[in-house]
């Protein structure tokens, strides 16, 4: 999901920094979430999904996707 998000943002000339700003969170907090090191609150996950959809002009991103990132990543 992270790679698809980056590609979708890049297609519209946005970065993860833009996504963090649009969702009103810090870049480091977004990085921590996307690297599966921290589970976001439902509020943050919803903000991220809404921001991702606004920036990419899509309707495919959901809060649940951001809540599942930690579960999808292999852990050492």
Secondary structure, DSSP 8 states (H G I E B T S, - for coil): -HHHHHHHHHHTT--HHHHHHHTTS-HHHHHHHHTTSS---HHHHHHHHHHHHHHHT-S---HHHHHHHHHHS---
